[in-house]
Amino acid sequence: MMKLVSYNPIWTNKNSIINKYTYLSKNEECDILIIGAGITGAILSYYLSFLGKK
């Protein structure tokens, strides 16, 4: 029988995670917050960094 629920995202099981980051322990300030690490967020953060956005 196929196991349909594992309570772990499939991408963490499929590929090994090289870097793991801890949760934020204090308030941070930023100009723009991008939630997600997909291609759209990566391209957006790349170009916004050229505009001097934090």
C-alpha positions in Angstrom: 0.0 0.0 0.0 1.3 3.5 -0.9 2.0 5.8 2.0 0.1 9.0 1.1 0.8 11.1 4.2 4.3 11.6 5.6 4.0 15.0 7.4 7.2 16.0 5.6 7.3 18.1 2.4 8.3 15.9 -0.6 11.1 18.3 -1.6 13.0 17.8 1.7 12.9 14.0 1.3 13.7 14.1 -2.4 16.8 16.3 -2.3 19.2 16.7 0.6 19.1 20.1 2.2 22.6 21.7 2.2 21.8 24.7 4.4 19.4 24.8 7.3 18.5 28.1 8.9 17.2 28.7 12.3 13.9 30.6 13.0 14.1 34.3 13.6 14.7 35.1 17.3 14.3 38.8 17.1 12.5 41.4 15.0 14.1 42.3 11.7 13.5 45.4 9.5 13.3 45.3 5.7 12.0 47.4 2.8 10.4 44.5 1.0 9.6 41.0 2.3 9.5 38.2 -0.3 7.8 35.1 1.0 8.8 31.9 -0.8 11.9 30.8 -2.6 10.5 30.0 -6.0 11.8 31.3 -9.3 9.6 34.4 -9.1 10.9 35.3 -5.6 14.5 34.7 -6.6 14.3 36.9 -9.7 12.4 39.6 -7.8 15.0 39.7 -5.0 17.8 39.7 -7.5 16.5 42.8 -9.3 15.3 44.6 -6.1 18.8 44.3 -4.7 20.1 46.4 -7.6 17.7 49.1 -6.6 19.2 49.2 -3.1 16.2 47.6 -1.4 16.8 45.8 1.9 
